[in-house]
Amino acid sequence: PTAPAAPIEVEPVVTAQDAVPTDGAWGVQVGSFKSQQSAEQLTDRLRDAGVATEPPKTAQVGDTTYYRVHAGPTRDRDQALALMPRIRDIAGTEGMLVKHR
């Protein structure tokens, strides 16, 4: 029998304390889903890995509602860009850089 694997410690890239929920901040849109459940699952996965996230945002496109998953916000563009490789490792996509309004 093999011993159970040791837990992996994850160092947060952007913590909730680092996040800046102000106009003009930057973030990364990680995904856009028709399913709210899928968006919430990705949000949870990012949070569990130590990435600050916001609750999924809704966007209406025609008759379809999309649930968008964002990481951040961050203080500046460079900090948001630095998140992208980490997000790729967690979610399988780098996401898209977005500026908060």
Secondary structure, DSSP 8 states (H G I E B T S, - for coil): ------------SB-TTT---STT-EEEEEEEES-HHHHHHHHHHHHHTTB-B---EEEEETTEEEEEEEEEEESSHHHHHHHHHHHHHHHSS--EEEE--
